[in-house]
Amino acid sequence: MRDTRPLGKRPEVAEYIGVPERTLDTWATRGYGPPYIRVGKHARYRWSEVDKWLDQQTARGGRVTM
């Protein structure tokens, strides 16, 4: 079933995962972090993908690798 929640904005996702917005920017340029969708010039996130990415980080023992 498709997630029908509104797409997350970068400030919302940053707050949700507990990092500064700038960190999400940096991760995006390095090809890391939760996957996002470009809507025009804006980055938007599917919440299901953010949660999936977080689950993958947990599986690694909580270590962030870039």
BAFI-3210 file (N, C-alpha, C; in Angstrom, 3 decimals, decimal comma, padded with zeros to 6 digits):
// residues 66
n [1|2|3|4|5|6|7|8|9|10|11|12|13|14|15|16|17|18|19|20|21|22|23|24|25|26|27|28|29|30|31|32|33|34|35|36|37|38|39|40|41|42|43|44|45|46|47|48|49|50|51|52|53|54|55|56|57|58|59|60|61|62|63|64|65|66]
n.u [000,842|000,505|002,195|000,398|000,866|001,729|004,625|007,793|009,430|012,731|013,467|011,642|012,327|014,967|014,577|013,090|014,933|016,902|019,104|021,031|019,701|021,641|023,310|021,800|021,882|024,649|024,976|023,368|024,842|026,955|025,903|024,672|022,568|018,961|016,978|015,809|013,397|013,404|011,492|010,912|012,970|013,138|013,822|012,222|010,915|009,941|008,213|008,205|010,560|012,450|012,136|012,862|015,550|016,539|016,137|018,018|020,353|020,281|020,646|023,309|024,501|024,254|026,266|027,354|028,281|030,171]
n.v [-001,182|002,217|004,968|007,593|009,923|013,415|014,521|014,795|017,770|019,195|020,567|019,331|016,618|016,707|017,519|015,327|013,173|014,181|015,822|018,649|020,753|021,395|019,199|017,257|018,423|018,208|015,411|014,740|015,765|014,056|011,657|010,207|009,439|009,717|008,770|011,147|013,141|015,202|018,028|020,255|022,799|021,881|019,623|016,685|014,230|010,845|009,550|006,860|005,984|007,416|006,242|003,618|004,018|004,828|002,447|000,847|002,060|001,413|-001,315|-001,416|-001,118|001,395|003,099|005,798|005,919|007,279]
n.w [000,000|-000,757|000,746|001,994|003,293|003,509|001,707|003,331|004,383|004,231|006,739|008,500|008,356|009,244|011,908|012,809|012,651|014,199|013,479|012,276|009,649|007,786|007,882|006,553|004,021|003,463|003,562|001,369|-000,795|-000,712|-001,327|000,662|003,501|004,061|001,231|-001,173|-002,990|-005,794|-006,168|-008,279|-007,264|-004,741|-002,060|-001,163|001,065|001,345|004,006|004,646|003,419|004,863|007,399|006,718|006,013|008,516|009,944|008,674|009,571|012,253|012,079|011,513|013,911|014,896|014,066|012,129|008,834|006,190]
ca.u [000,000|001,278|002,166|-000,355|001,204|002,439|006,079|008,482|010,348|014,046|013,484|010,869|013,112|016,109|014,088|012,657|016,072|017,748|020,335|020,798|019,372|022,906|023,808|021,079|022,457|025,966|024,764|022,822|025,913|027,867|025,180|024,365|021,352|017,714|016,725|014,849|012,842|013,447|010,249|011,448|014,241|012,951|013,999|011,108|011,206|008,855|008,453|008,523|011,972|013,225|012,113|013,651|016,952|016,862|016,241|019,304|021,393|020,187|021,211|024,770|024,986|024,136|027,390|027,144|029,439|030,002]
ca.v [000,000|003,457|005,919|008,761|011,109|014,436|014,374|015,573|018,838|019,019|020,903|018,330|015,380|016,979|017,475|013,952|012,284|014,805|016,406|019,954|020,738|021,441|017,829|016,620|018,987|017,603|014,010|014,653|015,985|012,905|010,433|009,499|009,928|009,185|009,174|012,233|013,387|016,612|018,604|021,557|023,023|021,460|018,217|016,143|012,891|009,927|009,146|005,424|005,856|007,923|005,190|002,497|004,411|004,772|001,030|000,361|002,581|000,615|-002,625|-001,270|-000,902|002,791|003,896|006,504|005,828|008,066]
ca.w [000,000|-000,903|001,854|001,535|004,083|002,725|001,680|004,351|003,986|004,858|008,177|009,246|008,415|010,121|013,296|013,091|012,904|015,206|012,940|011,651|008,218|007,037|007,799|005,444|002,792|003,269|003,220|000,009|-001,769|-000,628|-001,674|001,898|004,146|003,518|-000,156|-001,326|-004,317|-006,198|-006,671|-008,671|-006,572|-003,349|-001,686|-000,387|001,553|001,707|005,388|004,678|003,059|006,000|008,417|006,206|006,149|009,944|010,307|008,168|010,455|013,472|011,772|011,511|015,262|015,225|013,574|010,876|007,952|004,961]
c.u [000,890|001,097|001,484|-000,088|001,871|003,942|006,713|009,396|011,644|014,053|012,732|011,662|014,316|015,690|013,736|013,839|017,118|019,086|020,024|020,451|020,632|023,500|023,112|021,598|023,788|025,830|024,291|023,917|026,905|027,180|024,834|023,059|020,103|017,498|015,660|014,445|012,980|012,080|010,601|012,808|014,220|013,208|012,811|011,398|009,928|009,175|008,798|009,990|012,881|013,286|012,935|015,141|017,391|017,012|017,565|020,459|021,422|020,845|022,738|025,330|024,985|025,282|027,040|028,423|029,161|031,063]
c.v [001,250|004,360|007,199|010,009|012,144|014,187|015,279|016,624|018,654|019,419|019,875|017,041|015,561|016,912|016,045|013,041|012,912|015,303|017,786|019,793|020,692|020,047|017,081|017,126|018,315|016,145|013,866|014,836|014,815|011,586|009,570|010,050|009,343|009,651|010,254|012,373|014,867|016,994|020,046|021,722|022,528|019,965|017,805|014,685|012,103|009,425|007,670|005,187|006,363|006,852|003,977|002,798|004,349|003,330|000,448|000,854|001,793|-000,737|-002,591|-001,036|000,563|003,668|004,537|006,401|006,618|007,682]
c.w [000,000|000,314|001,363|002,375|003,176|002,779|002,733|003,746|004,774|006,344|009,033|009,421|009,338|011,591|013,701|013,422|013,828|014,706|012,385|010,165|007,371|006,880|006,671|004,102|002,456|002,857|001,784|-001,036|-001,789|-000,973|-000,482|002,451|003,514|002,081|-000,225|-002,783|-004,592|-006,761|-007,024|-008,029|-005,126|-003,171|-000,825|-000,070|001,777|003,114|005,492|004,335|004,179|007,092|007,994|006,359|007,617|010,411|009,844|009,038|011,754|013,257|011,763|012,899|015,651|014,759|012,253|010,062|006,693|003,976]
res [m|r|d|t|r|p|l|g|k|r|p|e|v|a|e|y|i|g|v|p|e|r|t|l|d|t|w|a|t|r|g|y|g|p|p|y|i|r|v|g|k|h|a|r|y|r|w|s|e|v|d|k|w|l|d|q|q|t|a|r|g|g|r|v|t|m]
***
